[in-house]
Amino acid sequence: MYYWMRQPRYYTHPDFVPGYLYGQTYYNTHAPVCPFAFDEVIALLRDNLARHDHKDLNVFYQLLGCPPIDYAYRVGFILGWLAAVIDHGKVPIYPAITRAV
């Protein structure tokens, strides 16, 4: 899954850094009081990294007359947001595993 994120075309792309910085800024502006639930983080990752959703969003932007957002920006945003979550100690909490199945 993470193979695509390691490709230089994303993190060396000129839109990656602004996305990364905005992801951190967004987190700092909307920081929660308590840690995120694991499901919340998974939903955010799923909603922001799905390629087909990204293409649909850009079609919508074009209909509104807005410029499209590059996928590298979205990858940068989500990684910046996730780094801020981890840095501020708001990592996901989830039920402890009490036994192996």
N, C-alpha and C positions, 0 to 999 in steps of 0.2 A: 504494500500500500504506500509506503513512504518513498519508494523508488522514484516516483515522479517529482517529489519535492527536492530530491538531491540533484536533479538535472540543472546544470548551470543556467539554462535559459530562463529559469524562474528567479533564482536569487541574484543573478547578475543583471537582470532586466531593470531598466530605469524606473519602472513602476513598482518594483518590489519594496524598495526602501520607504517611499511615502506610505505605502500600505502598511508596512511594519510599524512605522511611527504612529500612524493613525490608529492602529489596533491597540497600541499601548495607551495613547491619549484617550481613546474611547473607553478602555477599561478604567483608567483613572477617573474619568468623569462619571462613570456608572458603576463604580466599585460597590459590590454587595457588602452587607454587614457580616454575613456568615459565609462559610465556604459554599461553593457550588455543589449541587448534587451531580453525581457521575452522569446521570441521564441528560442533564442540562448541557454539559460539556459535549457529550456525544452528539446531541441534537444540533448544537452550534457548529460543530465540525462538519456534520453531514449536510447541513443547510448551506454552508458557505463554500464547501469544496466540491460539491457535485458539479461535474462538467456540464451536464445537460441543463441544470438549473442556471448555470452561468450563461449559457448560450441563450436561453429563454429570457433572462433578465436583460441581456444586451439587445435582443429584438424589441423588448418593451421600451428600453431607453431610446432606440432609434425611432420608434413610433412617437415618442414624446419630443423628439428633436434634440435629445441629449447625446453627448459623445459616449461611446461604449467604454466599459471598464475592462482593462486587460486582466487576464486570469492571474498574472504574476502579482498584481495589486491585491487581489483577493487572498492569494496564498500568503503574501506578506502581512495582510491585515490579521488573518487568523493566527499566524505564528507570533506576531507582536502581541496580540490579545492573550494567547496562551502563555507566553513568556511573562507577561504582567501578572497573570493569575498565579503562576508558580512563584514569582518573585515576592508577591505580597501575601503569600501563605494562604491563599484561598483555593488551594487544590481541591479537586473533587473528593467528597466523602461518599462512601457507599457502605452497605452492610458488610460486616466482617465475615469472612469465610470460617465457619465453625466446624465443618467436617468435609471430608472429601467424598465425592459421590462415586 
